[in-house]
Amino acid sequence: MRVAAVVPHWNRRDLLFPLFESIRAQTLPFDEIIVADNGSTDDSAELAERAGARVLRLGRNLGFAAAVNRGIEATRADWIATLNNDVTLEANWLATLLAAAERDGAWFATGKILRAEDATILDGTFDAISRGACACRCGAGKTDSPEWNKTCSIRFAPMTAALFRRTLFDEVGLLDEAFESHLEDVDFGLRCALAGREGIYVPAAVAHHCGSATLGAWNSDTVRRIARNQVLLAEKHFRGQPTWPIVAGQLLWGLLALRHARGMAFLRGKVSGLRLGRAIRNKHKVLQAEKERLRCIIDASEREILELERQTGFDWYWRAYFWLLRR
């Protein structure tokens, strides 16, 4: 049973030191470490090679999805862990996830992710998707509490730090490179759910995440890409779904961007998404039977968001979203 780690990377060589230290400290060692370098202009690639990683020099910044795909294609390991470059893993992370996934026959697994600067606060757990085509990183920004210590089945694993069976990518395909960066893992999760492939959340497997260390959480490019990819996600999977939740979800996310002085980046992203949406629409035909399955998946995921928010306290965005849907 071989396990490979795939690390998409672009500059910020300083982030690789703690990541590699945590990889070397695993109680169950990785068999292979692959760094897919998106054309770093510092000496990240050389540093990674000195640390024992196999470096794929991609030459330019192709985005997160393409870098992960090149890493997956470069290995024949039975399991593949995707790791952001700004993550560190507790020593039993891999052993705990692998044991749980094999025991339950899960296709993928993820654990609890804590903020690197404050381990009492969650960076996230697993993902969910609303009928508004907006993703929820469940638990993000909330205080770590018993509600997040329950092992459960999941549909979406954030590729910040997660483990996947290699054969899953053979079955449902690699990440969609049209997304470049952001929401590519949600798109992948929807494809897994359509194929009946579920994962497992294992809170005992803990990682720590600096959170958007390369560009920043509300960097203009980050906001633009998320806004664009929300449109691509809707074009690819939400055709035939109710319109009002999509309108409400997108407008509220725009208000959130505006609160962070990123209104123009949000608008640029939406315009870009609408331009690219036609190609997505023509490439991905959604059959009626698939629309019905998607409706069930998306409805169930939104109910999960609502229940978790009720249990742990509503964020501003989700409080407003669910209030609007009741109008």
Secondary structure, DSSP 8 states (H G I E B T S, - for coil): --EEEEEEE-S-GGGHHHHHHHHHT-SS--SEEEEEE---SSSHHHHHHHTT-EEEE-SS---HHHHHHHHHHT---SEEEEE-TTEEE-TTHHHHHHHHHHHHT-SEEEEEEEETTEEEEEEES-EEE-TTS-EEETTTTSB--GGG---EEESB--TTEEEEEHHHHHHH-S--GGG-SSSHHHHHHHHHHHTT--EEEEEEEEEEE--STTT-TT-HHHHHHHHHHHHHHHHHH-TTS-HHHHHHHHHHHHHHHHHTT-HHHHHHHHHHHHHHHHHHHHH----HHHHHHHHHHHHHHHHHHHHHHHHH---HHHHHHHHHHT-
